[in-house]
Amino acid sequence: MKIDGFRGELIMTGDAGYDAARAVWNGAVVRRPGLIARCTGAADVVAAVRFAREHDLEIAVRGGGHNVAGTASCDDGIVVDLSALRAVWVDPVGRTARVQGGALWGNVDHETQVHGLATTGGIVSHTGVGGLALGGGIGWLMRKHGLVVDNLFAAHVVTADGSIVRASHHEDPDLFWALRGGGGNFGVVTAFQFALHPVGPLVTAGPVFWAADDTGDVLRFYRDFVSQIPDELGTVVRLGPIPPLAGIPDELHWRPAIAVVCCYAGAVEDGARAVQNLRRFGSPLIDLISPKPYVDHQRAIDDTVPHGWHYYWKSTNLDGLSDDVIGVLADHAHTAHSPRSYAAMFHFGGAVARVPKDATAYAGRAALHNIVIEGVWLPEEAGELGAAETSWVGGFFDALAPHRGGGVYVNFLDADEGADRVGEAYGDEIYQRLAEVKTKYDPDNAFHVNQNVRPG
């Protein structure tokens, strides 16, 4: 096999390393592409896309390969693999970073924190920059510094016809708007340019755990607590068994619990004051909030969601935490069969909500929370337990139906979500605008192995 103008590695069925190269983060997704084109730069991406178009091959694009729906691979077609493109260049004076399209958030944090800088990134360090950014990008710093897309000021894109475009506010601005939340529908992003902010290197961060029986009380307290916190404080509620993380005594491992995890994007002493009422509430099982390196907090839960486990998700935005919503969470969150399953609820507001709704393609700015229900099991448990966890996720999600807010975060949609839910992620007005941009840059829908926006 040869592709004109391609200098990277071409991996085919039967080649050594094929199975490792085709595997994605979600081990429940098993696809067998005909060809994996591991690119060494933008020129290779151009060659691979042109080859695919000339031979009418289905195209999947792999950055970090971390999407739960497994959209980084396909059957029989070609995977444009960016996993070798992980370089990060930091300008500490201008406070910007140029990041290659296959980089992981751990790569970005490693380079930026040397200078005491960061930008909003994923809460798991082995998440890919590309997928997170193109879907909108939620993370610990978003209430202070906005979503990932709010910090993106340029993207270098290989479009469906094999052209290279630099999209920004001033260059192909319609494409730039669509890239900031519209997913991988418009091309292959080979490099991102982000604004950076002073963060760390030490931050006040970590979880406080309470017993599962305290879920209702904790959530009612949390509802009032987050109504008056500063933008610097990011929080995530985790409902599920306590994972065996460093610093947690053995007797607490896998105990059903509710946690509020914090990260304060400001001075350590200010962060300590911001979380003091949270730490004093009720009778915590364990309090792990402390000053720590930002990079350590960013990778603290990596081992709870490793590559190769099986994952099944459902998600929705929530406009608030009414007593009825809290009742659903308390009734369903602790009824999973796998100790690895849990639900996570993200708190928005702050800088996220202050950006005008139509400024980017990310459409969920009015939501106060997003919840993602995550069924998780080991590969060897894929039969009966996998079916039970899938059922648990579905039942939990259905119970939230009367309370769902407008929209859903597109990066949390699983493989069985239909076009209706993609539409729900954007709303009619933004979806129509995305479809118009799609028609301009990818009229044949060559990039459709994603949460697809169809030309129209």
N, C-alpha and C positions, 0 to 999 in steps of 0.2 A: 504494500500500500504506500502511495506517495501522494502528497498534496503539494502542488506548486507553491513555492514561496513560504513553505512551513519548515521551521528549523527545530521545533520542539519534538517531544516524544509522541509517537502514535501507538496506542495500545489497542489490540484487537482480541476478540474471543480466542482463548487458547494460549495467549501470551502469558509469560510469567508476570505476575503482579496484576493481572486483569481483575481478579475478584476483589483485591484490595482497592484498586483504582475505581471500581464501579460502586463500591459501598458508600452509603450516605449515613448521616448521623442517626436517623431513625431506622433501626434494624428491622422494623416491620415492613419496610419498603424494599422490595427486591426487584430490580430491573436489570435488563441485559442489553446495554447499548451495543451497536455494531462496531463503533469506533469511539475511542476516547482520545481527544486531541489535547495534549497537555502543553499549553502555550508558554512561550518564554517572553513574550512581549506583545504589543498591540499589533505588530505586523503578522504574527502568527494567528491572532484572533481574526484579522481581516481574511487571511488565507483560508481559515477553517470555515468561516461564515460563507464565503464565496463558494467553496467546495460543496458545502451542504446545500446551498441554493441551486447550484448547477446540477446536482444529483438528486434533488427533491428529497432530501433527508430531513427527518424530524430533528429539531435542534433543542437540546437542553443546555443550560449554562450553569456551571458549577463555580461558586465562589468558595464559601466555607462548607457547603453541603449540609447545612444545619436546619433547613426548613422541615417542619414536621410532616408536610405533605410529600416530601421527597422529590420536589420539582427540579433538583439538581441532576436528575438522571432521566432516562427514557428507554423504551424498548426499541431495539433495532437501529435507531438513528445515531446521531453523533452528539457527544458531550463536549462542549467547548469548555475545557478544564483550565481554570485560572489559579489552581492551587499552588503553582510555583511562583506566582506573582504576589509576594507578601512584603515587599519593601515599603518602608515608611520614611519620608524625609520631613524633618521639622525645621521650620524657621522660627527660632525662639524670639527674635526681635519683632517680626511681623505677626507672631502668634498664629501661625498657620501650619498645616500639615498636608502633604501630598501623600496619598495612600493608594497602593496598587489594588486592583480589583479582587485579588484572591486573599487579601490580608484578613487576619482574624483580629478581634478587638484586643486580645492579649498582645499582639504585635504593636498596635497603636499605643496602648497604655505603656508598654515597655519603653518606647521611644519618647513619648511626650512627657512622661513623669520625670525623666532625667532633668527636664527644665522646669519642673513644677507646674506643668500645663496638662490639660485634658480637654476632651470634648465629650458630649453625651454619647455613651456607647452601651453595648448590651450588658446584662447582668450576669452573663456567663462568658468567660474570656475566650472560649473556643467557638463562639458564634462568629459567623462571617460578617465582615463589614458590608459587603455588597447587598446581601439579602436584607439585613436589618435596615440599612440606609434607604434602600429603594422602597421599602414598605412604610417608611415614616420614622421608625427608630425611637423606641422608648427605653429609658434607662434611669439610673440614680440621679443624674444631674438635670433632668428635663424640666423640673419645676423652676430651677434657677436659670438654666441656659438654653432651654428649649429642646425640642426633639432633635434627633440626628439631622433631619432634613432642614431644620432651621439654622444649622451650623454649616451646611453645605453651600459653597459659593461657586463651585464649578465641577463639571464632570466630563471626562473624556470618553466618548461613546463610539463604538462600532455599530453602525445601523444595519438594517436588513439588506441593503444593497452593497454592503462592504465598504462604505465610506467611513472616515473618521471625522467626528464632529466634536468640538468643544462647546458644551452647553453651559450657559451662565445667564445672569440677569440681562446681559447685553448681547449674547451670542445664542442664536436659536432659543430665545426665551420661552417659547411654547413647549419645546422639548424639556427644557430645564424645569419648568413648572410641573410637567407630567412625571418626570423622574422622581420628584420629591413626594413620594407616596404611592405612585402608580405601579410599583413593582417592576418586574423584569420584562415588561411588555414592549419596550421601545428600542432595545438594543443591548449590547454587551458593554458594560462600563468597565473600562480598563484602568481608570484612575479617578479618585475622588480628591477634592481639595476642601479642607475643613478649616473653620475658625476654631482657635483654641482659647482656653480661659485659665487663669490661675486656679489651680486645685491641688490641695495636698502640699507635699507628699503625705502628710499625716491628716487623717480625717477622723471625726467621731462617727463610728459606724458599728453595726452588728445587730444581732437579733435579741429580743426578749421572748421567752417561751412561757406560756401558761398551759395548764391542763385543758384537755378537750372539753371537760364539763364547764369550763369558764368561757366558752366561745361566745355565747350571747352577751355576757357582761363585758367582755373585752371589746367586742365589736361596737356595742353602744358607747363605751368610753372612747373608742377610736374615732367614731363618727364625730363626737364633739372635739376631740383632740385635734384632728386634721383641719377642722374648720377655722382654726386660729394659729396654725403653725406658719413660720416664715417660708419664703420660697426656697431657701437653701436646704430645707429638710425634705429629702425624698424618703418615702416609705413604701413597703410592700408587705401585705398580709399573706402569710402562708398558713394554710389549714391542712394538716396531715401529720403523720408520725414524724417524730424527731429523727433526722438522719444521723448516722454515726460520724459526725464531724469532729475535727480536732477541738479540744477544749470542752467537749460534752461528756460527762461521766457515763460509764458503761450502763448504769442502771436506768438512764434516761433514753438510751438508744431504742428507737422504734415505738416510743410511747406516744399515743395520740395526743396532739397538742395544737394550739394556735400560737403563731409567732407574729410579731410585728418587727420587721427588719428595717433598719434606718441607715441613712448615709447623709451627713451634713456637709454641704458644699461650701464651707467657710471655715473660719477659725475654730480650732479644736475646743477652746474654752466656750465659745458661743454655742457650739454644737452640744456641749455637755448641758448647758442651761436649757436648750431647746427640747431635750429629751427627758429632762428630770421628772416631769409629771408622769410620763409613760412608764418610766422605770419604777415609780412608786405605786403604780396601780395594782391593787389586788395582791395576790401571793404568787409571784412568778416561780416557775420551776427552776429557771436559770436565766441569768442576765449576762449576755456576752457583749454588750455595748462597751466600747473602749476606744481610745486613740489607736489607730493602726494605719499602716501604709495603704493608700488608696488602691494600689495594685493588688494588695492582699485581699481587700474587700471585694474587688472586682472578680477575683477567681475563687472566692470562698466556697461557692456551691458547685463548682465545676464537677466534682466527683459524684454529685447527686443526679447528674444528667449526662452520663458518659455516652460516647459513641457506641452504637451496637445494641443498646437496650431497645425494647419496643415501646412506642409512644402512640397514644391516641388522644386528640384534644377536641374540645369544644370551647367556644369563647363568645362573650358578648360585652358590650359596654353597659354600664349602669349609671343612671343619672344621680343616684344617691343611695344611701343605706337606710331605708325605711325599716321599721320594726318587722314588717313582713319579709323583706329581703334578708334581714338578719336571721329570721326564723328558718328560712330555706337553707341558708348557709350552715346554721347550726345542726339542722336535721339531716343534711345530706353529706357534708364534707367528711365526716368521720365514719362513713359506712362502706368505704372501698374495701376490697378483699386483699389487694396487694399493699404491703407496707411502703412501697415506693410511690404510690399514687398520692396526689395532693391537688389542691387548688391554690392559685396565686392571684391576689387582687392588687392591682397597681393604682396608685393615687395620682391624678392629673392636677389640673388647675395651674396656678402660677404662670410662668412664661409660656407654657403650652397654650393656655386659653387666651392669652393676650394677642396672639398672632391672628390676623383676620382669616376667617374660614376659607376664603377663596385664594389665599396667598400661595398655597401649595395644594397638591392633590391629596394630602392627608386630610381626612374629613372628620376625624373624631374629636375635635378640639373642645366641643361643648360637654363632653362626658366628664363626670367627676371620677369615675373608676372604670377599670376594665378587669374582668375576671376571666381567667383561663383555667379550665378543669382538665387535669392531666392524668390520664390513665397510663400507668407505667408498669411494665413487667419484664422479666428476663426472657431471653430467646427460648430457653428450654421450657418456659411456662406459657408458650404461645397458644396452647390449646384451650383448656377449660378456664384457666385464670385470665388469659387474654380476652376471651369472650365475656367473662364476668366484669372485667374492668371496662370494656367497651360499653357494656350495658349500664354500668354505674355512671360513666360519663354522660351517656345519653339521658338517663333518668334525672340526674342532677341538672343538666342543661334544660330539660323540659320543665322542671319545677320552677326554673327562673323565668320561664316564658312570659308570665304576666307582668314581670318587673323589668324586662329588658329595656335599656335605653336605646337611643338611636345609634345604630351602626355596630360595627365590629372591627377590630384591628386586623387588617388583611394578612399580616404575617402569622396570625394565630389560626387561620383557616386550615383545616386538615384536607386530606385528599378526597374525601367523600362529600365535600361541600359543593353545591351547584352554583350555577350562574346567579341565582337569586341572592345568595349570600355575598357574592362578589359585588353585586349591585348594592346590597345593604351596607357594605363597607364604605361606599363612596356617596351614596345618595344620587338621585336622578341628575341633578345639575352637574356635579363634578364628573359623574360617569360619562355623561354625554360629551363633556369637554375632553375627557381622556380618549373617548372613541374618535373624536375629530383629530387629535394628535396622532393616535394610532394609524388612522387612515393616511396621514401625511408621511409618516416615517416607516410604517410597516403595513402597507395596504393588503398584503397577502397573508398576514397573520403568521409570518414565519416563526416569530417568538410567541408561541402559545403554550409551551410547557411551563405553566405558571398559574396564578390566579388570574385568568385571562380576561382582558378587555378586548372585545372584538371590534374591528374597524366598523365605522358606521357614520 
